[in-house]
Amino acid sequence: GCFQGEAAAERPLQEENQARENESIPYLDRPPSPLEFYREWVSPNKPCIIQNAISHWPALRKWTSAYLREVVGPKVVSVAVTPNGYADAVFQDRFVMPEERQMPFTDFLDIVEKKVTSPNVFYVQKQCSNLTEEFPELVCDVQPDIPWMSEALGKKPDAVNFWLGESAAVTSLHKDHYENLYCVISGEKHFLLHPPSDRPFIPYELYQPATYQVSEDGSFEIVDEKSADKVPWIPLDPLNPNLEQYPEYAKAKPLQCTVKAGEMLYLPSLWFHHVQQSHGCIAVNYWYDMEYDLKYSYYQLLDCLTKTVKVL
């Protein structure tokens, strides 16, 4: 009996690894009930792509460039501007944040539609619930929250964000402490994901924070934020990882998926994600604060252990 026990003890690990090999992100063909969603996805902290969850949104048919021009018009909005498309990312041994430029929305659209050329990369990506704060005239075309998610979590979203940008704008690998419902209105978004359990294989380092600032001649300079604390960030590009520098990353198992117009990605809290998009892609996402439960405590433990082992 003893030997059988040992064989059985080994089996789940092999099955677990096997499962990871051919893993892809599952699709739901309809929005779930709150209980089903909590039970099957939120509690186990598993991502999925939900179809037909936003089919009724007027935004899906209305949000053309012409409509946005008309409804938002020349209102001044906050736009992230970088020379290379990498906002909030490691560059030249700094954690570099974008220039936050206040500009008329119509001017921004002219750049995205290439009516006006610019050497820089522009992205409406301000994550301060900018849909409700900066684009209130668009809220009626979507929803202020996702009812089955609000019911599942017993809370309303902390933020609802509007995203519109160029294909050169890339979001570097990072994680958030939010349950995230990411809804694509037009175009598509490409996500590369890592589960929180990949934390030991993902390199973090501390960086001096800095900001892109545009000089007189129009070129960018990187200006250190003098008094700010160093920022922990991931220096690695998951699309082109330097495995000589970060050999541990070879053990990590990235999942990739494309979220198309009319689809919604459930991106669970603490999952690492790197995001690219088609040119002019429009999306709206809902951030619900996570429960700081056992899963969170386990993640914190893993994080601390990973740092400790690195020091040893």
Sequence and secondary structure as in RCSB ss.txt:
>XXXX:A:sequence
GCFQGEAAAERPLQEENQARENESIPYLDRPPSPLEFYREWVSPNKPCIIQNAISHWPALRKWTSAYLREVVGPK
VVSVAVTPNGYADAVFQDRFVMPEERQMPFTDFLDIVEKKVTSPNVFYVQKQCSNLTEEFPELVCDVQPDIPWMS
EALGKKPDAVNFWLGESAAVTSLHKDHYENLYCVISGEKHFLLHPPSDRPFIPYELYQPATYQVSEDGSFEIVDE
KSADKVPWIPLDPLNPNLEQYPEYAKAKPLQCTVKAGEMLYLPSLWFHHVQQSHGCIAVNYWYDMEYDLKYSYYQ
LLDCLTKTVKVL
>XXXX:A:secstr
 HHHHHHHHHHHHHHHHHHHHT    EESS   HHHHIIIIITTT  EEESSSSTT THHHH  HHHHHHHTTT 
EEEEEEESSSEESEEETTEEEE EEEEEEHHHHHHHHTTSS  SSEEEE  TTTHHHHH GGGGGGS SS HHHH
HHHTS  SEEEEEEE TT EEEEE  SEEEEEEEEESEEEEEEE GGGGGGS  EEEEEEEEEE TTS EEEEE 
TT   EEE    TTS  TTT GGGGG   EEEEEETT EEEE TT EEEEEE TTEEEEEEEEE   SHHHHHHH
HHHHHHHHHHH 
